[in-house]
Amino acid sequence: MPPGPVDLRLLAGSRLLIWQRAQAPAYYDLVVGAFRDAGLDPVVDTRLRRATTRVAEIASGETVAVLPSQAAAFPQPGVRYRAIQGGPTASVDVVWQAAESRREVLAALDVVRLNVVDVA
């Protein structure tokens, strides 16, 4: 596979390792929906629950997974991380205590406010 973003259609027929819909319904719908939007009917595998088991399964070449891009920050032997061309996007919310006073948390919120449009 050439370097760069992967066309989701190249994963046709691959077994898709994903959390059960009951565990993460929005994630499941986003990922499975992206496959279906690409005209694919993914072979969904929800049997593995532990992250270490999932990584071993992916490294074996038996399956693929669609993970948040932050997963690439923690590389694992035998696993390649590639962006999906035109891949799904998810919103992320920042939640904090209303009466927050810790300097570290307030500084982190300032960074978020400088880089994100809609933060109260």
C-alpha positions, 0 to 999 in steps of 0.5 A, a space after each residue: 500500500 503506498 504511503 499517505 491517506 488510505 481510500 476506505 474502499 481499499 479495505 473492502 472485505 477486511 474484517 473490521 475490529 470495533 467496539 460493540 455498538 452498546 459500548 460506544 454507539 456514536 463511534 460504532 455508527 460513525 465508523 460503520 456509516 463511513 464504510 457504508 457511505 463508501 459502498 462497503 458492507 464491513 465484516 464487523 468483529 466486536 468480540 475483542 474487548 481489551 486494547 492489547 488483544 486488539 493490537 495483537 490481532 491487528 498486528 497479525 494481519 487478520 483485521 483492521 481497525 478505525 481509531 481516533 488519530 491520537 492512537 498514532 501517538 502510541 505506536 505499536 510494533 507491527 501496526 501501521 497507522 494511516 489517515 483515511 482519505 475523506 475519513 469520518 470526523 467526530 466532535 470532541 467535547 471539553 468538560 470541566 468543573 464549573 468552579 474550576 480554579 486549578 492553574 493547570 486546568 485553566 491554562 489548558 482551557 485557555 489553549 483550547 479557547 485560542 484554538 477552537 471556535 465554540 468554547 464557553 
